[in-house]
Amino acid sequence: MPLPINLNQLLHGSTVEWERIEFKEGWNPEIILHTICAFANDLNNWGGGYLIIGIAESNGRAILPPKGLDIEELDGIQQELHQLCHKLTPSYFPVVEPYQIEGKHILVVWVPGGDNRPYKAPKHLGKNAEKFYYVRRMSSTARANSNEEQQLMQLASKIPFDDRINHHATIDNLSLAQIRMFLQDVKSDLFNSSETMPFEELVRLMQIARGASEYLLPVNVGLLFFSEDPEKFFPYTQIEVNIYHDDIGDNFTERVFRGAIHQQLRKALSYIKTQIIEEHIHKVQGQAEAIRFYNYPFEAVEEALANAVYHKNYELREPIEVNIRLDRIEILSHAGPMPPITKDNLQKERIVSRKYLNRRVGDLLKELRLTEGKGTGIPKIRRAMKNNGSQEPIFETDDERSYFLTTLFKKNNIHHGGSLTPQVTPQVKKLLEVLNKEMSRAEIMELLSIKDRKYLAKKYLKPAIDGGYIALTLPDKPTSKNQKYRRTEHGEKIIIL
């Protein structure tokens, strides 16, 4: 039976990251068993992975056309694979499906993250072989080291919320129409047979329901994507978009988007795109080509809101808030980033996180092309804002990681002396408010309650100097200790405004 994913996109790595795909030119049972064990252990909650037998690889990429498997081999390999999986402790059985590509036969083995991890596999297939834990390290399978074993122990019996069975719902709460729209959207081969196959078989195949035949229940991700009213099971699963029309916040327009979470996301993005996003054209004297930019680059808004849907804690009764203020967009979700990311890490140019709260939500959003690969969200937002000429975005959380706030600043067409001037950011405004005389850096840091000198220079001093709002006073022998800053006439005008 076809898998609920587009095979062509899978082979080209466009919907699943390469580290979650393993290509094997031929049948090598020992190595393949270790890879199945590693995907099932799903150390970082990626959502498991795919093992494709019959296709060679080069640098992790598929070599096409495939070499393929002899048709006589297919049944034998599938039977042997079933027996091999009995050697895992505890037993684990992936979803195996034969496909034909360009006249060649291959096997696709889908290995979702297991419910009973951690799993062990024998080192070799001989008698009395010692068993070890195996994990994925980037695009390779390896024996777990002591630290990874400890992490696996901590994950024991901890199934991510989106992949847990929901005992307050039945499979009748899953909508066949919603499922078929999804399969059609992702161009899955399963779409053609989904209308006639038994519904129980369909939801099992898509891994959105589990359990014995007499007690088959949906998992949470199935209800989030394929029920008509997810809020019935997860209160406040909604996106609230608030457009503020004044500085105080008394005058605002509110729109609430409900329903399946991917449909919420699409509708909210469409609303923001039509109501908020504006293109600006600035003609420069003596230059044939005009400068074009947007008040907010839609790509940054799209990724920020998709990240909020992806990483939201659906156990908490908190909506996703999009607050569109006069000079910025704030996108707030609960909870915050997963360890080891802290509020200080978020200020760095490069953020590395290999752990994710919702392994299945991310997979389905990727298949719908509503988000990109894991770990790409923040860099993509920064890149979009930079390419638009906008101020750098701000990402915030607290010590308890109870929330995640993304702030995108509006880019305005501000004229000064007949030319464009840099935007006055909230940090620059705050700096100008405390800089009421010639002051040293130490004095400024104390007034702003900032301890990091590099952060002060990057976010406050440099933008203010570049915009002409403050000037650096240089003594005869300047040092970092005796440099002082003063507000310029341009800065004085900003304060008056």
N, C-alpha and C positions, 0 to 999 in steps of 0.2 A: 504494500500500500504506500503511495507517495507520502513524503514527509511534508509537514506544514511550513516549508521554506522553499524559496526559488533556488533550484540546483545550480543554474548558471551563475547567479549572483554569489552563491556559496563558493563555487570553484574559483571565482575571481576575487574573493575576499572583500566584496563590497557590502555585505551585511553582517559578517562575522569576522572578528579580528583574526589575523594569521596565527597568533599564538594559540588560538582555540581550534585550529584545524591541523590535522596530521595526515600527510599523504604517504601511502605505502605502495610501491610498485607491485609487490607481490605479497603472498601470504607468509607471514613470519609470526607464528602464534605466540612465542615468548614475548617479543617486543610489543606486539599488539595488546597482549594481556596487561602488560605494565602500563601502556598508554590509557587503556580503559580504566584501570585502577586510578591513575592520576586525574583523569577527567572527572571520575565519580567522586573523588575526594574534594575537588573544587575548592582548593585552599583559600582562594580569594573571592569566592562567591561570584565568579564570572558567569556561571550558568552552564558549566560543563564544557563539552566540545564535540567535534566531529572527526571521525576517523574514516578516511576514504581509501579504499583498497582497490588497486588497479591503475593508479595514477602515480607516476614518479614526480619528484619535486626538485627544485633548484633554488637554494636560498629561501626555503619555506614556501615557494610559489609553485603552483601546479604546472607541469609540463604537458601541454596539449598539442595535438590530440593524444588521448591516453593510450597506453600500451594495452590495457584491459586484461580481463581474466577469461580463460576458456569457459564456455558455458557449462561444460561438464564439471568444472570446479565449484560452481556457485553453491549448489545444494550441499556439497561436502564441507565447504568452508563454513556455511551457516550452521550446520549440525555440529562441527567441531568447535565453533565459537560458543555455541550454547553450552557444550560440555566444559569448555575452558572457564566460563564465568562461574561455574560451580566451585572452582578453585579459589575464587576470591573469598575473603573473610571480612564481613558477612557476604553472602551471595549477592550478586548484582547482575542484572540483565539489561543491556542496552536495547535500543530499537534499531533493527537491521533491515535495510531495504536495498534490493538490487535495482540498478538503473542501466540504461543503455545510452551511450554518448558516441556520436559519430560512428555507429556500428560496433562499438566496443562495450563489453559488459564490465561494470564496476559494482562494488558494494559500498554503500554509505552507512556507517555505524554512528548513530546519534547517541551520545552519552550525556544525558542531563546530570547535573549535580545530584548525588545520591541522598536519600532520606536517612540512611543509617551509617553515615560516615563516622569515623574513618574506616577505610578499606585497606586490606593488605593483599598482596599478590606474592606467589612464590618466586624466588629469585630465578629459578630455572624449572623446567617441566619434568625433571627427574623425580624419583621417589624420595620422600622425606625432605623435600627442599624447604629451607628456611624461608619464612615469609617476611616481607618488609612493606612499609608504607611508600607509595610513590606519589609524586606531585609534579605539577607543571612549573617549570622555570622558563619564563618567556615562551619560546616555541619548542622547548625540549622537555622530555620526560626524564626524571631523575629520582633516585632514592632520596627520601626525606632525610634532612639532617636533624640534629637534636632539637634545634629551635623550631623547625617546621613540624616535627612530631608533636611538640608541645602545643603549637597552634592548632593542630588537628585534634588533639585531645580536648582543647577548649571548645572546638566546634561540634564535638560529639553530641548528637541528639538536638543540635541547634539548627533547625531548618529556617531559612530566611522567611520572613512573614509573607512575602508575596507567593511563596511556593508551598505554604501550609494548606492542609485540608481545612475547609470551613464547615464546621458542624452545625451552623445555623442556616445553611442554605441547602438546596437540592440541585440536581443537574437541570431541573425544569427552570431554574433561574438563569440558565445560560441560553442565550438567544441564537438559534440556528441562522437567522438572517444576519445578525452581527458577525457571527463566525464566517459565513460565506462572503460577506463584504470584505472582511480582513484577508481571507485567502485570495480573493480576486485582486485586492489591492497589492499584495506582495507577489502576485503572479505564481502562486503555488500550484503544482500539478494536482494537488489534493482538491482543488476547487471543483474540478469536473465530476469527481465521484462523491463529493460531500453531500449532495442533495439526496442521493439514493441509499447511501450506506446507513446502517443503524446509528442513531445518534450517540448511543453509549460507546460504540466503537470509535466514532469521530472524536469525541472529547477525550477518550483515553489516548488516542494516537497523537493528539495535540498536546498531551500532558497538561490539560487544564482540569482534569478530574482523576481521582484515584480511589482505590478501595475495592472490596469484594463486590461481585455483581449485585448482591442483595443490599449493599450499602455503599454504592458509588456516589461520591460527593465531589463537588467542585473545589478547586484550590483557589486561593484568593486572587491570583493574577487573572484567572478566568473570569471571576466576577468583576474585577476592575475594568477589563477590556470588553467582555462579551455579555454583560447583563444590561438590561435596559435602565436600571436604576442602582448603580453602585453605592449611592448614598444610603440606601436601605440597610446595607451591611457595614459600611464605613462612613459614619456621619461626618459631614463637612468635607467630603471628597468633592471639592469644587474649586474653581478658579474665580476669584473676585477681582475685577478690574475697576479701579476707582480713578476717575479723572478729576483732579482738583483745579478749580477755576480761580482760586485766590491763594495768597500766602498763608492765611490763617487756617484754612481747612474746613471752613463752615459751608462753603459752596462747592459741591462736587456732584459728579454723575457716577452712578454705580451700575455695573453690569455683572451678573453672576452666570457662570457657565457650568452646567451640570451634565450628567450622562457618562458614557464610557470615557475613560481618561484621555485616550488619544483623540477622541472627538472634541472633548473640552479644549484640549490644547490647540487643535486646528481652528476651532471657532474663535477662541480668544486671540490667537495670532491674526486671524483674518480681520477681527474687529480693530485691533491695534494698528494693523497695516493701513486700513482705510480711514480710521479716525485720527491717528496720531502721526504716522510717518509722513514727512514732507520733504520734498526735494528743493534745495535752494540753488540758485544760479547767480554767480557774482561775476560781472563783467569787469575786467581789469584794463585800465587805459593803456594803450600801446601793445596789448596782447590780443591776438586773434581769437584764441580759445578761451572760453569762459571757465571759471572754476565751479565745479558742481560738487555738492555734498548734501547729506541728509541731516535733518535735526537729530535723528537716531538711525544708525545703520540697522536695517531690519534683520540682517544676519546675526547681529549681536543679541537683539531682543529675542529672536527665535531660539537661539542656543541657550540663552539664560533661562527662558521659561521652560524649555524642554528639560533642562537640567533639574529644575525645580520639581517637575512631574516625575522624573526618573528617581530622584534621591529623597523624595518626601517620605516621611514615616507615616504610613497609612493607618497605624494603630492610634495615632494622636488625632483628636478631634479638632483639627486646625485646618482652615482652608489655605490655599496658596493665594497670596495677596500680590497684586500688581498695582502699585500706587504711582500714578503719573502726575507728577507735580510740575510746577511752572518751569523748573530748570533741570529736572532729572526724572528718571524712571527707577523705582525701587521694586525689586522682585524678592519677596520674602517667603520662605518655606521652612517647615519644621520636619525633621530635626536638622542638625548641622552635619559637617563632613565626618567621615569615619576616621578613627585613629589610623595612622599616627598624625594626621593633619591637625594642626592647631591654628588658632587665630593669627599667630605670628607667621606660620608657614604661608598663609594666604597672601602675604605681602611680597613674597618672592616671585621672581619672573617665571621660574619653572617649579611646578608643584607635582610631586610624584605620589600617587596613591594607587594601591593595588587592591583595595578592599571596597566592596560596594554593598549597600544596604539591600537593594532589590535586584537580584540577579535575573529574574524573568522579565520584569518590567522593562529593563534596559534592552533585553534581546528583542522584545516585540516592538519597541520604539525604533530600534535600529532597522528592523525588517521593513517598517513603514517609512523609513528614511526621515524620521523626525528628530533623530540625533545621530551623531557620528560615533566613532570608536570610543571605548572607555579611556578616560584620562585626557580627552581632547577638548572638553567643553571650555574650560577657562582660557587656554591658549587661543582657541578660536574666537572667543569674545574679545580678548585683547587685540588680536590681529584685525578684526573687523572695525573696532573703534579707532585703531591707529590708521588704517587705510582710509578711513573717513575724515581723518584730521581731528578727531574728537579727543577730549581728555581721557586719560587712562581710567578704566572702570575700577571700582572698589569692591572687594569681596570681604565680607565680615562674618564672624561668628563670635561666640563667647567662650569662656573657659570650659563650660559644661557641654559645648557643642549642641546647644538646644535649638539653634536656628541657623539659617544660612541666608544672608542678605547680599544681593547683587545690586549695585548702584551704577546706572549708566547716565552720564551727564549729557545734557542737551548741547548741541553745537549751534551757536547763533551767528548770524551775520552782523557782527558789531563793527561799526565804522569809527575810525579815529584818524583825523587828518587825511581823509580820502582813501584809506586803505584798511584792509582787514587787520584787526588786532586779536591777540589770543583771548580765549574766553576767561572770564573771571570765575575761577573755581571756588567752591565753598572753603577750601583750605586757604586760598589767597585772601578771600574776604576775611576769614578769621585772623589771619596774620595781620592784615591792615588794621583790624579793630584793636589789636594789642600794641601795634607799633606806633605809639603816639609821640615818640621822640627818637633821637638817635640811640640805638640799643645794640648791645653785643648779642652774639649767638646764644650765650649761656642765659642771658636775661630773657630772650625770646623763648628758649626751651622751657624755662621755669614757668612763664606765663601761659604757655600752651600745654603744659604738663606732658611734654615729649621727652623721652630719655634717649632715643636713637638719633644721633646726629645725622646719619646718612638719610634716614627717613625725613627729617626736617628739611635737609637740603633738597631732596628729590621732590617732595610733595608740596613744600611751602616756598622755600627761598628761590629755587631755580625758576619755577613758573612765574613768580612775582617779578623777578629780575628780567626774565625774557619778555614779559608783558609790559615792562616799563613802569610798574607800579611801585617798585622800591629800587634803591640804588645802594651799591656797596661802597662804603667809605674806606679808603685805603690809606693808612698812615705811612710815614716814611719807610718803615720796616715792617711791612705787613706780616702777621702771623695769624693762625686760626684763632688765637686767643684775643687779639686786639682788633680784629676786624669788626666793624660795626655797620649797621644797616639803617637807612632812613627812608621815609616815605617820600615819593616824588609828587609833583603837581598832579600827574595822572592818577596816582593813588588817592590823593585828596578828593578828586572828583568822583572816584568810585565810591568813597565813603559817603559823600553827599547824596549820591543817587540812591 
